[in-house]
């Protein structure tokens, strides 16, 4: 019976990490349903982006208040979770604060952890107030239905509870308090338990210890169901993010070559295209399988912060487009396709697709392609690329461009200009000068 706690801890650890690994494999499988993307170019630039944007949070601080709070929570969780290593070793071996042998360095380390825990707790409260009391507009857009709103709050509650358990665990650890080093915050909390018997303190400490580590395992597995999967995916997402200038359009080689043939009078317009320039099986994208793996990774990485939507001029003028919704819809459809795959051992047509069933044509054509959304995203997500690929499908596969665009393209074809002027009248404006 003496080893029962160690066995229970081992089983909890195996189950928690195993379930998380199983779900992460599903995420990777779903992302690989997209088209493969070459990302072997600009390696130094990509790694620079990872350190500057993902690790350094350089785009977060463009909004100073939210940026500073996020950095505190981000650093707090990374640094405080070093302490999880000690908990795992203690849990498996039956030891107690095995790293205490480090002496004064251990005290400094735990002291920093405690200060960070308080700062994280305060920052999370401010986040909760901004979201639920001040009700910042970007958190209350139509796409933020009950689950996205509740999910955001659940994460905040999780963080507050985990920090509380950590501090109570330290405050009621009699041996740790007697060391009188590292208890920079917990010694003040220990005053609340001053008159409690040592057996009661031990019970509280063990309970907080167990709830803290089990809470971390629950939090880890909750990430798969939550928008906070970005905690893990932000780094690869930034690495595979767009390197080319934001305004650069992705041309199809087959179409480009065809236009060049049409523009060159020395070439027979009915000649067969050169080898290696055959048309793709499908132009653009109507469902998630037509998108690239980077775009699907973008969808899983989106944290629904709404910075993209708050910067979108189309959204600001009352149009239905919300770049955040584009990413949320893509992720929802991808999850639906993944469940279909799990159920049938492969994807079976379900009569649905991303276009029309999730994202409307009105949303797609409301976009001005200004790149405000891609510039605003703290982790290099590119909603515009999905919008453009779906537009390309509408134009090239369904000839379903808006009438105004069809008129413009007809004018360009007939008059070499977007306006309905006769070729002979194009220079008339000179006479007005």
KAWOSUL-V477843 format. One record per residue. N is the residue number from 1. RES is the residue in three letters. SS is DSSP state (helix for helix, strand for strand, loop for the rest). Layout:
N_RES_SS + N_RES_SS
This chain:
1_UNK_loop + 2_UNK_loop + 3_UNK_loop + 4_UNK_helix + 5_UNK_helix + 6_UNK_helix + 7_UNK_helix + 8_UNK_helix + 9_UNK_helix + 10_UNK_helix + 11_UNK_helix + 12_UNK_helix + 13_UNK_helix + 14_UNK_helix + 15_UNK_helix + 16_UNK_helix + 17_UNK_helix + 18_UNK_helix + 19_UNK_helix + 20_UNK_helix + 21_UNK_helix + 22_UNK_helix + 23_UNK_helix + 24_UNK_helix + 25_UNK_helix + 26_UNK_helix + 27_UNK_helix + 28_UNK_helix + 29_UNK_helix + 30_UNK_helix + 31_UNK_helix + 32_UNK_loop + 33_UNK_loop + 34_UNK_loop + 35_UNK_strand + 36_UNK_loop + 37_UNK_loop + 38_UNK_loop + 39_UNK_loop + 40_UNK_loop + 41_UNK_loop + 42_UNK_loop + 43_UNK_helix + 44_UNK_helix + 45_UNK_helix + 46_UNK_helix + 47_UNK_helix + 48_UNK_helix + 49_UNK_helix + 50_UNK_helix + 51_UNK_helix + 52_UNK_helix + 53_UNK_helix + 54_UNK_helix + 55_UNK_helix + 56_UNK_loop + 57_UNK_loop + 58_UNK_loop + 59_UNK_loop + 60_UNK_helix + 61_UNK_helix + 62_UNK_helix + 63_UNK_loop + 64_UNK_helix + 65_UNK_helix + 66_UNK_helix + 67_UNK_helix + 68_UNK_helix + 69_UNK_helix + 70_UNK_helix + 71_UNK_helix + 72_UNK_helix + 73_UNK_helix + 74_UNK_helix + 75_UNK_helix + 76_UNK_helix + 77_UNK_helix + 78_UNK_helix + 79_UNK_helix + 80_UNK_helix + 81_UNK_loop + 82_UNK_helix + 83_UNK_helix + 84_UNK_helix + 85_UNK_helix + 86_UNK_helix + 87_UNK_helix + 88_UNK_helix + 89_UNK_helix + 90_UNK_helix + 91_UNK_helix + 92_UNK_helix + 93_UNK_helix + 94_UNK_loop + 95_UNK_loop + 96_UNK_loop + 97_UNK_loop + 98_UNK_helix + 99_UNK_helix + 100_UNK_helix + 101_UNK_helix + 102_UNK_helix + 103_UNK_loop + 104_UNK_helix + 105_UNK_helix + 106_UNK_helix + 107_UNK_helix + 108_UNK_helix + 109_UNK_helix + 110_UNK_helix + 111_UNK_helix + 112_UNK_helix + 113_UNK_helix + 114_UNK_helix + 115_UNK_helix + 116_UNK_helix + 117_UNK_helix + 118_UNK_helix + 119_UNK_helix + 120_UNK_helix + 121_UNK_helix + 122_UNK_helix + 123_UNK_helix + 124_UNK_helix + 125_UNK_helix + 126_UNK_helix + 127_UNK_helix + 128_UNK_helix + 129_UNK_helix + 130_UNK_helix + 131_UNK_helix + 132_UNK_helix + 133_UNK_loop + 134_UNK_loop + 135_UNK_loop + 136_UNK_loop + 137_UNK_helix + 138_UNK_helix + 139_UNK_helix + 140_UNK_loop + 141_UNK_loop + 142_UNK_loop + 143_UNK_loop + 144_UNK_loop + 145_UNK_loop + 146_UNK_helix + 147_UNK_helix + 148_UNK_helix + 149_UNK_helix + 150_UNK_helix + 151_UNK_helix + 152_UNK_helix + 153_UNK_helix + 154_UNK_helix + 155_UNK_helix + 156_UNK_helix + 157_UNK_helix + 158_UNK_helix + 159_UNK_helix + 160_UNK_helix + 161_UNK_helix + 162_UNK_helix + 163_UNK_helix + 164_UNK_helix + 165_UNK_helix + 166_UNK_helix + 167_UNK_helix + 168_UNK_helix + 169_UNK_helix + 170_UNK_helix + 171_UNK_helix + 172_UNK_loop + 173_UNK_loop + 174_UNK_helix + 175_UNK_helix + 176_UNK_helix + 177_UNK_helix + 178_UNK_helix + 179_UNK_helix + 180_UNK_loop + 181_UNK_loop + 182_UNK_loop + 183_UNK_loop + 184_UNK_loop + 185_UNK_loop + 186_UNK_helix + 187_UNK_helix + 188_UNK_helix + 189_UNK_helix + 190_UNK_helix + 191_UNK_helix + 192_UNK_helix + 193_UNK_helix + 194_UNK_loop + 195_UNK_loop + 196_UNK_loop + 197_UNK_loop + 198_UNK_helix + 199_UNK_helix + 200_UNK_helix + 201_UNK_helix + 202_UNK_helix + 203_UNK_helix + 204_UNK_helix + 205_UNK_helix + 206_UNK_helix + 207_UNK_helix + 208_UNK_helix + 209_UNK_helix + 210_UNK_helix + 211_UNK_helix + 212_UNK_helix + 213_UNK_helix + 214_UNK_helix + 215_UNK_helix + 216_UNK_helix + 217_UNK_helix + 218_UNK_helix + 219_UNK_helix + 220_UNK_helix + 221_UNK_helix + 222_UNK_helix + 223_UNK_helix + 224_UNK_helix + 225_UNK_helix + 226_UNK_loop + 227_UNK_helix + 228_UNK_helix + 229_UNK_helix + 230_UNK_helix + 231_UNK_helix + 232_UNK_helix + 233_UNK_helix + 234_UNK_helix + 235_UNK_helix + 236_UNK_helix + 237_UNK_helix + 238_UNK_helix + 239_UNK_helix + 240_UNK_loop + 241_UNK_loop + 242_UNK_loop + 243_UNK_loop + 244_UNK_loop + 245_UNK_loop + 246_UNK_loop + 247_UNK_loop + 248_UNK_loop + 249_UNK_loop + 250_UNK_loop + 251_UNK_loop + 252_UNK_loop + 253_UNK_helix + 254_UNK_helix + 255_UNK_helix + 256_UNK_helix + 257_UNK_helix + 258_UNK_helix + 259_UNK_helix + 260_UNK_helix + 261_UNK_helix + 262_UNK_helix + 263_UNK_helix + 264_UNK_loop + 265_UNK_loop + 266_UNK_loop + 267_UNK_loop + 268_UNK_loop + 269_UNK_loop + 270_UNK_loop + 271_UNK_loop + 272_UNK_loop + 273_UNK_loop + 274_UNK_loop + 275_UNK_loop + 276_UNK_loop + 277_UNK_loop + 278_UNK_loop + 279_UNK_loop + 280_UNK_loop + 281_UNK_loop + 282_UNK_loop + 283_UNK_loop + 284_UNK_loop + 285_UNK_loop + 286_UNK_loop + 287_UNK_loop + 288_UNK_helix + 289_UNK_helix + 290_UNK_helix + 291_UNK_loop + 292_UNK_strand + 293_UNK_helix + 294_UNK_helix + 295_UNK_helix + 296_UNK_helix + 297_UNK_helix + 298_UNK_helix + 299_UNK_helix + 300_UNK_helix + 301_UNK_helix + 302_UNK_loop + 303_UNK_loop + 304_UNK_loop + 305_UNK_loop + 306_UNK_loop + 307_UNK_helix + 308_UNK_helix + 309_UNK_helix + 310_UNK_helix + 311_UNK_helix + 312_UNK_loop + 313_UNK_helix + 314_UNK_helix + 315_UNK_helix + 316_UNK_helix + 317_UNK_loop + 318_UNK_loop + 319_UNK_loop + 320_UNK_loop + 321_UNK_loop + 322_UNK_loop + 323_UNK_helix + 324_UNK_helix + 325_UNK_helix + 326_UNK_helix + 327_UNK_helix + 328_UNK_helix + 329_UNK_helix + 330_UNK_helix + 331_UNK_helix + 332_UNK_helix + 333_UNK_helix + 334_UNK_helix + 335_UNK_helix + 336_UNK_helix + 337_UNK_helix + 338_UNK_helix + 339_UNK_helix + 340_UNK_helix + 341_UNK_helix + 342_UNK_helix + 343_UNK_helix + 344_UNK_helix + 345_UNK_loop + 346_UNK_loop + 347_UNK_loop + 348_UNK_loop + 349_UNK_loop + 350_UNK_loop + 351_UNK_loop + 352_UNK_loop + 353_UNK_loop + 354_UNK_helix + 355_UNK_helix + 356_UNK_helix + 357_UNK_helix + 358_UNK_loop + 359_UNK_strand + 360_UNK_loop + 361_UNK_helix + 362_UNK_helix + 363_UNK_helix + 364_UNK_helix + 365_UNK_helix + 366_UNK_helix + 367_UNK_loop + 368_UNK_loop + 369_UNK_loop + 370_UNK_loop + 371_UNK_loop + 372_UNK_helix + 373_UNK_helix + 374_UNK_helix + 375_UNK_helix + 376_UNK_helix + 377_UNK_loop + 378_UNK_loop + 379_UNK_loop + 380_UNK_loop + 381_UNK_loop + 382_UNK_loop + 383_UNK_helix + 384_UNK_helix + 385_UNK_helix + 386_UNK_helix + 387_UNK_helix + 388_UNK_helix + 389_UNK_helix + 390_UNK_helix + 391_UNK_helix + 392_UNK_helix + 393_UNK_helix + 394_UNK_helix + 395_UNK_helix + 396_UNK_helix + 397_UNK_helix + 398_UNK_helix + 399_UNK_loop + 400_UNK_loop + 401_UNK_loop + 402_UNK_loop + 403_UNK_helix + 404_UNK_helix + 405_UNK_helix + 406_UNK_helix + 407_UNK_helix + 408_UNK_helix + 409_UNK_helix + 410_UNK_helix + 411_UNK_helix + 412_UNK_helix + 413_UNK_helix + 414_UNK_helix + 415_UNK_helix + 416_UNK_loop + 417_UNK_loop + 418_UNK_loop + 419_UNK_loop + 420_UNK_loop + 421_UNK_loop + 422_UNK_loop + 423_UNK_helix + 424_UNK_helix + 425_UNK_helix + 426_UNK_loop + 427_UNK_loop + 428_UNK_helix + 429_UNK_helix + 430_UNK_helix + 431_UNK_helix + 432_UNK_helix + 433_UNK_loop
